[in-house]
């Protein structure tokens, strides 16, 4: 799966973005609930997470 993920240039670009790095750090340190709270007030974080979820969903389907 990691190989598939890393072969998607859009996903790789997103994972390297400073915003996504912040999202991952928050998720790992404070958990899913903290991320969901931030997503309620930070549109950029919300959009970033949604985009990654869409990409991951496409990978799981294909």
Backbone bond lengths (Angstrom), bond angles and torsions (degrees), N, CA, C in turn:
res aa  C-N    CA-C-N  psi(-1)  N-CA   C-N-CA  omega(-1)  CA-C   N-CA-C  phi
1 X - - - 1.454 - - 1.529 111.13 -
2 X 1.329 116.50 -40.15 1.466 119.74 179.70 1.524 110.43 -60.10
3 X 1.329 116.33 -40.62 1.466 119.99 178.87 1.530 110.28 -61.72
4 X 1.318 116.67 -41.69 1.459 121.23 178.13 1.519 110.56 -63.65
5 X 1.327 116.46 -43.86 1.463 120.81 179.35 1.522 110.93 -61.18
6 X 1.309 116.71 -45.10 1.458 120.89 -176.11 1.527 112.27 -73.16
7 X 1.326 117.45 -13.15 1.463 120.26 177.95 1.532 111.62 -86.98
8 X 1.326 117.06 -5.66 1.464 120.95 178.38 1.528 108.80 -94.38
9 X 1.337 118.06 106.12 1.466 120.47 -175.41 1.527 113.32 -60.76
10 X 1.324 116.88 -34.32 1.468 119.81 179.24 1.529 110.55 -65.12
11 X 1.320 116.74 -43.47 1.461 120.84 179.58 1.521 111.02 -66.97
12 X 1.320 117.30 -43.75 1.465 121.15 179.00 1.523 110.07 -59.45
13 X 1.314 116.54 -43.81 1.458 120.68 178.36 1.524 111.07 -61.39
14 X 1.319 116.69 -44.08 1.471 120.35 179.43 1.525 111.11 -63.24
15 X 1.325 116.74 -43.32 1.465 120.13 -178.02 1.523 112.06 -65.38
16 X 1.313 117.04 -25.53 1.466 121.13 179.63 1.530 113.03 -86.00
17 X 1.318 117.08 -11.92 1.465 119.90 -176.87 1.528 110.65 -69.21
18 X 1.327 116.79 145.17 1.470 120.17 178.63 1.532 112.54 -57.53
19 X 1.319 117.35 -36.62 1.468 120.17 -179.86 1.515 110.47 -64.49
20 X 1.335 116.66 -44.39 1.461 119.60 -179.81 1.520 110.62 -67.52
21 X 1.309 117.24 -34.00 1.467 120.40 175.61 1.525 109.74 -60.94
22 X 1.333 116.71 -42.08 1.467 121.00 176.86 1.526 111.27 -63.39
23 X 1.328 116.04 -41.67 1.462 121.16 179.03 1.525 110.24 -61.13
24 X 1.323 116.97 -47.48 1.467 120.91 -179.11 1.525 111.37 -63.96
25 X 1.316 116.29 -40.55 1.465 120.55 178.69 1.529 110.33 -62.31
26 X 1.326 116.56 -46.17 1.460 121.07 178.36 1.522 110.75 -60.59
27 X 1.306 116.72 -45.22 1.460 121.48 -179.39 1.525 111.15 -61.42
28 X 1.316 116.74 -43.34 1.467 120.47 -178.18 1.524 113.00 -72.75
29 X 1.330 117.38 -33.49 1.464 119.27 -176.58 1.522 113.01 -90.35
30 X 1.339 116.86 -38.56 1.465 119.77 -173.49 1.526 114.23 -113.95
31 X 1.329 117.11 -11.13 1.455 120.50 174.73 1.522 115.56 92.40
32 X 1.315 113.36 175.00 1.466 123.02 -175.99 1.528 111.87 -60.72
33 X 1.326 117.20 -42.64 1.469 119.86 -177.89 1.525 111.52 -61.54
34 X 1.326 117.28 -41.18 1.466 121.00 178.80 1.526 110.23 -63.70
35 X 1.319 116.57 -42.12 1.464 120.07 177.89 1.525 110.61 -61.82
36 X 1.313 116.79 -43.88 1.462 120.20 179.70 1.527 111.55 -62.04
37 X 1.321 117.45 -37.07 1.468 120.98 177.21 1.528 110.95 -64.63
38 X 1.322 116.68 -43.85 1.465 120.67 178.85 1.529 110.11 -64.09
39 X 1.314 116.44 -39.11 1.465 120.41 -179.14 1.528 112.26 -62.19
40 X 1.333 117.19 -26.03 1.467 121.15 179.31 1.527 112.14 -68.04
41 X 1.326 116.50 -28.82 1.469 119.80 -174.73 1.526 114.06 -115.93
42 X 1.324 117.55 -11.22 1.466 121.36 -177.81 1.526 108.94 -117.81
43 X 1.314 115.38 99.66 1.464 121.31 -176.45 1.526 112.21 -59.93
44 X 1.322 117.21 -38.08 1.466 120.43 -179.20 1.530 110.76 -64.06
45 X 1.325 116.64 -42.76 1.464 120.37 177.19 1.518 110.03 -63.38
46 X 1.315 116.65 -44.50 1.460 121.52 179.27 1.529 110.73 -57.03
47 X 1.326 116.20 -49.57 1.466 120.71 -178.50 1.523 111.72 -64.00
48 X 1.307 116.85 -38.74 1.462 121.69 179.71 1.532 110.36 -62.61
49 X 1.320 116.33 -48.23 1.466 121.02 -179.44 1.527 110.20 -64.89
50 X 1.317 117.46 -42.48 1.460 120.60 179.29 1.525 111.46 -61.74
51 X 1.309 116.52 -41.32 1.465 120.48 -179.50 1.531 110.82 -64.82
52 X 1.318 116.71 -44.46 1.468 120.00 177.66 1.526 109.77 -62.05
53 X 1.326 117.47 -42.24 1.462 120.55 178.44 1.523 111.44 -60.98
54 X 1.331 117.32 -39.48 1.465 120.91 178.00 1.526 110.97 -63.53
55 X 1.314 116.14 -45.05 1.465 120.60 179.71 1.523 110.14 -62.46
56 X 1.324 116.33 -45.45 1.464 120.45 -179.93 1.531 110.53 -63.81
57 X 1.326 116.67 -37.39 1.458 120.71 177.54 1.517 111.96 -62.71
58 X 1.334 115.98 -41.12 1.474 120.02 177.12 1.520 110.52 -62.49
59 X 1.323 116.56 -39.59 1.464 120.17 -179.37 1.526 110.79 -65.62
60 X 1.315 116.66 -39.43 1.461 120.59 -179.12 1.518 112.03 -69.62
61 X 1.330 116.94 -27.54 1.460 120.85 179.02 1.524 112.17 -80.34
62 X 1.329 115.12 -33.57 1.457 119.14 -173.04 1.451 111.64 -94.47
